[in-house]
Structures are given as structure tokens and as C-alpha cells.
Amino acid sequence: MLHHRTFGSLCREWRGETTQTEAARLLGIMQSTLSKLEGDQRRPTTRLIGRMAEVYGLDDLEVAYAVRLACGEMAVGDDDE
């Protein structure tokens, strides 16, 4: 069974065992902002995605995927009807 992938779930995966507070510090954002991003209550800027790429060591394919998820262009796991 496929699951619905969101930008927030991707952020949580990238953060791994790092606390939100520490990850937010590394990203240069407030912890509350990271919490909203991970909860899909806020969309990131492309600049922030770029910063995430630097901090988390993301490759170009991961960045492109993140941008598409953040823009709502892709709903991974949804059936095409």
C-alpha cells in the first residue's frame, strides 16, 4: 500500500534524530517555523530548500523532488483517477 508523501514528512526524514531546535538553528529559522513545515502548515521558500540541501547534504534529485512536493505539484501515492 502506498502512502501520501508530503514535504513535511520529507523534512522529518531529513532531520533524523536531530531535535527540531537544533535543526532549526542549523537552518537559520525558528523552531516554530520548522514545526509548521514538518506539520504541513507552512510551505518553504526555495531559499530555505537550498539551505536544507546544504545542511542535510541533499543531491539535485532530492532538491527537485522537495521543490515539487512543496509546490503541491506531486502527490506521491495518490491514485490517478
C-alpha beads as a LAMMPS data file, in Angstrom:
LAMMPS data file: protein, C-alpha beads

81 atoms
80 bonds

1 atom types
1 bond types

-500.0 500.0 xlo xhi
-500.0 500.0 ylo yhi
-500.0 500.0 zlo zhi

Masses

1 110.0

Atoms # bond

1 1 1 0.000 0.000 0.000
2 1 1 1.369 3.396 -0.992
3 1 1 1.320 6.331 1.380
4 1 1 0.807 10.017 0.720
5 1 1 4.188 11.791 0.802
6 1 1 4.305 15.412 1.897
7 1 1 7.038 17.989 2.218
8 1 1 6.615 17.824 5.987
9 1 1 7.245 14.077 6.101
10 1 1 10.324 14.586 3.943
11 1 1 11.613 17.248 6.356
12 1 1 11.176 14.927 9.307
13 1 1 13.046 12.195 7.436
14 1 1 15.938 14.542 6.606
15 1 1 16.148 15.758 10.214
16 1 1 16.500 12.214 11.507
17 1 1 17.473 12.069 15.172
18 1 1 18.368 15.772 15.348
19 1 1 15.965 17.764 17.509
20 1 1 13.770 20.395 15.907
21 1 1 15.547 23.026 17.971
22 1 1 18.991 22.010 16.721
23 1 1 17.839 21.564 13.118
24 1 1 16.181 24.987 13.166
25 1 1 19.402 26.546 14.483
26 1 1 21.407 24.897 11.693
27 1 1 18.877 26.065 9.102
28 1 1 18.721 29.610 10.486
29 1 1 14.990 29.522 11.194
30 1 1 12.790 29.500 14.268
31 1 1 11.869 26.135 15.785
32 1 1 8.200 27.078 15.404
33 1 1 8.743 27.568 11.659
34 1 1 10.311 24.120 11.341
35 1 1 7.439 22.651 13.323
36 1 1 4.933 24.226 10.908
37 1 1 6.911 22.979 7.899
38 1 1 7.013 19.443 9.280
39 1 1 3.304 19.628 10.090
40 1 1 2.496 20.764 6.539
41 1 1 1.067 24.001 7.909
42 1 1 3.576 26.132 6.030
43 1 1 5.411 25.879 2.710
44 1 1 9.124 26.566 2.429
45 1 1 10.785 29.160 0.249
46 1 1 13.153 27.935 -2.448
47 1 1 15.920 29.638 -0.481
48 1 1 15.101 27.508 2.571
49 1 1 15.068 24.347 0.471
50 1 1 18.518 25.375 -0.757
51 1 1 19.676 25.780 2.840
52 1 1 18.243 22.360 3.695
53 1 1 20.225 20.923 0.779
54 1 1 23.414 22.379 2.266
55 1 1 22.721 21.291 5.838
56 1 1 21.415 17.806 5.029
57 1 1 23.717 17.130 2.064
58 1 1 20.924 16.637 -0.462
59 1 1 21.649 15.924 -4.111
60 1 1 19.988 17.702 -7.060
61 1 1 17.355 14.989 -7.499
62 1 1 16.315 15.228 -3.829
63 1 1 16.099 19.015 -4.094
64 1 1 13.947 18.829 -7.231
65 1 1 11.655 16.308 -5.526
66 1 1 11.375 18.555 -2.454
67 1 1 10.507 21.590 -4.574
68 1 1 7.787 19.655 -6.375
69 1 1 6.311 18.406 -3.103
70 1 1 6.483 21.869 -1.557
71 1 1 4.698 23.380 -4.541
72 1 1 1.984 20.746 -4.335
73 1 1 2.703 19.512 -7.859
74 1 1 3.143 15.924 -6.766
75 1 1 1.052 13.718 -4.553
76 1 1 3.091 10.563 -4.250
77 1 1 0.966 7.539 -3.605
78 1 1 -2.290 9.023 -4.831
79 1 1 -4.150 7.017 -7.440
80 1 1 -4.566 8.633 -10.840
81 1 1 -8.314 8.816 -11.346

Bonds

1 1 1 2
2 1 2 3
3 1 3 4
4 1 4 5
5 1 5 6
6 1 6 7
7 1 7 8
8 1 8 9
9 1 9 10
10 1 10 11
11 1 11 12
12 1 12 13
13 1 13 14
14 1 14 15
15 1 15 16
16 1 16 17
17 1 17 18
18 1 18 19
19 1 19 20
20 1 20 21
21 1 21 22
22 1 22 23
23 1 23 24
24 1 24 25
25 1 25 26
26 1 26 27
27 1 27 28
28 1 28 29
29 1 29 30
30 1 30 31
31 1 31 32
32 1 32 33
33 1 33 34
34 1 34 35
35 1 35 36
36 1 36 37
37 1 37 38
38 1 38 39
39 1 39 40
40 1 40 41
41 1 41 42
42 1 42 43
43 1 43 44
44 1 44 45
45 1 45 46
46 1 46 47
47 1 47 48
48 1 48 49
49 1 49 50
50 1 50 51
51 1 51 52
52 1 52 53
53 1 53 54
54 1 54 55
55 1 55 56
56 1 56 57
57 1 57 58
58 1 58 59
59 1 59 60
60 1 60 61
61 1 61 62
62 1 62 63
63 1 63 64
64 1 64 65
65 1 65 66
66 1 66 67
67 1 67 68
68 1 68 69
69 1 69 70
70 1 70 71
71 1 71 72
72 1 72 73
73 1 73 74
74 1 74 75
75 1 75 76
76 1 76 77
77 1 77 78
78 1 78 79
79 1 79 80
80 1 80 81
